[in-house]
Amino acid sequence: MPNPGTWIIGLAIVVVLVVLAVWRIRVVKRLEAEMAQKAAAPAPVAAAPVVAPAPIAAPVAAPKGNQIPAKGSLGQLELWDTDEPTAAMVMAIVADRMGAPLNELRFKSIRKVK
């Protein structure tokens, strides 16, 4: 017959392992619930600052000459107080967020908000 001290130590180890397993399962379930809740919750929208409307400026002149528009382009783009690199960046960001190719989107004008 085994020593009674050995039997008690073995039983204590088994109890500790069971407690650790139950604790781990609870922690994993809680983390999964928090992750699911974060994924389901919409991102907080920051309130837009109240600003006075910008004065209307003259649009950038349309290109002249025999320029052929790119395939899929849908017209002219008016830039108001915005340079071309900034407008290109805005259009690229919008296309990326929408998950659509840039040549399938139509931008009528881009105005800088002051």
C-alpha positions in Angstrom: 0.0 0.0 0.0 1.3 3.4 -0.9 2.3 6.0 1.6 -0.7 8.1 2.7 1.3 11.3 2.2 2.0 10.5 -1.4 -1.7 9.8 -2.0 -2.7 13.2 -0.5 0.0 15.1 -2.6 -1.2 13.4 -5.7 -4.9 14.3 -5.0 -3.8 17.9 -4.3 -2.0 18.1 -7.6 -5.1 16.8 -9.5 -7.3 19.3 -7.7 -5.0 22.2 -8.5 -4.8 21.1 -12.2 -8.6 21.0 -12.4 -8.9 24.4 -10.8 -6.4 25.8 -13.3 -8.2 24.2 -16.2 -11.6 25.7 -15.2 -10.0 29.1 -14.6 -8.3 29.0 -18.1 -11.6 28.1 -19.7 -13.4 31.1 -18.0 -10.6 33.5 -19.0 -10.7 32.4 -22.7 -14.5 32.6 -22.8 -14.4 36.1 -21.3 -11.7 37.2 -23.8 -13.7 35.8 -26.8 -16.8 37.6 -25.6 -14.9 40.9 -25.3 -13.4 40.5 -28.8 -16.8 39.7 -30.2 -18.3 42.7 -28.5 -15.6 45.0 -29.8 -16.0 43.7 -33.3 -19.8 44.1 -33.2 -19.7 47.6 -31.7 -19.5 50.4 -34.2 -16.4 52.6 -34.0 -17.1 55.8 -32.0 -17.6 58.8 -34.3 -16.0 62.0 -33.3 -18.2 65.0 -33.4 -17.3 67.3 -36.3 -16.1 70.7 -35.3 -18.5 73.5 -36.1 -16.8 75.8 -38.6 -17.9 78.7 -40.8 -18.4 77.8 -44.4 -15.4 78.4 -46.6 -15.6 81.2 -49.2 -16.3 79.9 -52.6 -13.2 80.1 -54.9 -12.9 79.8 -58.6 -12.5 76.2 -59.7 -9.3 75.0 -61.3 -9.5 75.3 -65.1 -10.3 72.1 -67.0 -7.4 70.7 -69.1 -7.2 72.0 -72.6 -6.1 70.4 -75.8 -6.5 67.0 -77.2 -6.3 65.1 -73.9 -8.2 61.8 -73.8 -9.8 60.9 -70.5 -8.6 57.7 -68.9 -10.7 54.6 -69.5 -13.5 54.5 -67.0 -13.3 58.2 -66.1 -16.7 59.9 -65.7 -16.1 63.6 -66.2 -14.3 66.6 -64.9 -13.2 67.1 -61.3 -13.3 70.6 -59.8 -10.7 71.4 -57.1 -11.6 74.2 -54.7 -8.6 75.5 -52.6 -7.0 72.0 -52.9 -3.8 71.0 -54.8 -3.7 68.0 -57.0 -1.6 65.7 -54.8 -4.0 66.3 -51.9 -7.0 65.6 -54.1 -5.4 62.4 -55.3 -4.7 61.2 -51.8 -8.3 61.9 -50.8 -9.6 60.0 -53.8 -7.3 57.1 -53.0 -8.4 56.9 -49.4 -12.1 57.0 -50.3 -11.6 54.2 -52.9 -9.7 52.1 -50.4 -12.3 52.5 -47.6 -15.1 51.7 -50.0 -13.3 48.7 -51.4 -13.9 49.9 -55.0 -11.5 50.6 -57.8 -10.8 54.3 -58.3 -12.0 54.4 -61.9 -15.4 53.2 -60.8 -16.0 56.2 -58.5 -17.1 59.6 -59.6 -15.8 62.7 -57.9 -17.5 65.9 -58.9 -15.5 68.3 -56.7 -13.1 68.4 -53.8 -13.2 71.3 -51.5 -10.8 72.0 -48.6 -12.6 72.6 -45.3 -11.0 75.3 -43.3 
